[in-house]
Amino acid sequence: MDQEKVIVIDFGGQYNQLVARRVRECNVYCEIYSYRTDIEQIKAMNPKGIILTGGPNSCYEENSPTYTKELFELGIPVLGLCYGAQLMMHVLGGKVEKAPVREYGKTDVYVNADSPLFEGVGTSVDRNDIPVLDVAPEMKEDHKSDDHHTVCWMSHFDYISKVAPGFSVVAHTADCPVATAQNREKNLYAIQFHPEVLHTQEGSRMLHNFVRGVCGCAGTWRMDSFVESAIHEIREKVGNGKVLLALSGGVDSSVLAALLAKAIGKQLTCVFVDHGLLRKNEGDEVEGVFGKNGSFDINFVRVNAQERYYAKLAGVTEPEQKRKIIGEEFIRVFEEEAKKIGTVDFLAQGTIYPDVVESGLGGESAVIKSHHNVGGLPDYVDFKEIIEPLRNLFKDEVRKAGLELGLPDYLVYRQPFPGPGLGIRIIGEVTAEKVRIVQDADFIYREEVEGAAAAYKEEHGEDPSWMPNQYFAALTNMRSVGVMGDERTYDYAVAVRAVRTVDFMTAEAAEIPFEVLQTVMSRIINEVRGVNRVFYDLTSKPPGTIEFE
């Protein structure tokens, strides 16, 4: 990809992807590499800037992740974050040691507004209100100019007790004498806190100051230009060839289908397997966008395999077995349809950048999982090559690309949905009757939450603080006695779930207003046959998971 870029060098921490995303929000392209990446490879990339992140160890310990001093002598601006800051000081002759007081959480930070990193950051404070540190005289001189206040997120056991030669201190806290150090002449900057997390109030501005100001990036990474160049690259690569795509109806595969449709039209065949475990009306919505009456001129095949799936799942209650059956049956159905099409030149996959990083092909952080978007398909489908046009995009960028391509909002902003679909939102055996119940209950729940949020936004001009990042209904395997009218019932209990999360790795139950939940409860019990109780799941993640199985 021929464009200006900033690279993140990852030493094993948890925030590498978040840092890269924040850089891209500055309209600057960013990729993640392991600290094991050779210096010559980095030179060949010709990055406009380098950011050092992560690290579970102390940088001064034997065998801790490190990098050659040459990295700081390339003439390329370098920004060290947390471990990266400590490593920079350690390698360049400063001193890092165990902190006398561990700092964790939101912290008052006093910054020098004359530093390029802190231009426009913080509010001016009286010198008398700034904590005085017991530090060496030369560092006290530095701190005289730390006259602006902001709030940042600290998380460190070690601290920089002495800056490297040529560096000056441009930020401190009550307990951290070197919250930020800089060598302006060499464009080297070391930040002890985490500007990438939302808890750091002006972190985005600091990163913008680095990548757009210090590094001099023009900010040309935009989704309109990505779509334009991707279409050109696809046409060039595919030529007159045929492309096959398994379309799930999720965000990634829908955006990929739209991108390929714009690029090659009828050379694309999308096979949409409706396994009967989608949300209410979802199959029809997908067909409405990509089918013969939709706005994309492609070959669209919808396979209605609901009864086939229900037959395979009959009597199965164990979650992993359900997942396996659903996944394997998808391969069987897709294989059958692919044979009807014959040989294709390319199999398209909706791999996105987090998949690449988490598979160990990007950063250093532990390999989380091996991603195969259409698991097993290469063994069963006759094709020459795989193409993955979205493999450089984060999820939020995929959504932006979808809007550029003209996809409707309800597809682009669709909530996360597991591959096995409602199969893991139904506890116990999956039946057509249970699918109907959970589809109807989920539809009502989402409709009420979306309506309440829209009403709040219209009145207050912003989303409510309780607005969940993911919310859905699940069907428990519990049946209980109830009374409806004058009759005794013995029906199912539905559980509704709503969580607030940034990364989906951890989550808290959303505090949806009680009156909204009351309306949801009343509608589900009155409108969904077979339900007489509604529970609200308050469990956080951990210890629970977001999904039920």
Secondary structure, DSSP 4 states (H G I P E B T S, - for coil): --S-EEEEEESS-S-HHHHHHHHHHTT-EEEEEETTS-HHHHHHH--SEEEEE--SS-TTSTT-----GGGGGSSS-EEEETHHHHHHHHHTT-EEEEEEEEEEEEEEEEE-TTSGGGTT-SEE--GGGSPPP---HHHHHHHTT--EEEEEEEEEEEEEEEPPTT-EEEEE-SS-S-SEEEEGGGTEEEESS-TTSTTSTTHHHHHHIIIIIIS-------HHHHHHHHHHHHHHHHTT--EEEE--SSHHHHHHHHHHHHHHGGGEEEEEEE-S-SPTTHHHHHHHHHSTTSSS-SEEEEEE-HHHHHHHHTT---HHHHHHHHHHHHHHHHHHHHHHH--EEEEE----HHHHIIIIISSSSPP-----TTTTGGGTS-EEEEE-TTTT--HHHHHHHHHHTT--HHHHTPPP--TTGGGGSB-S---HHHHHHHHHHHHHHHHHHHHHHHHHHHHHSS--TT--SEEEEEEEEEEEEEEETTEEEEEEEEEEEEEE-SSSSSBEE----HHHHHHHHHHHHHHSTTEEEEEEE---BTTS-SS--
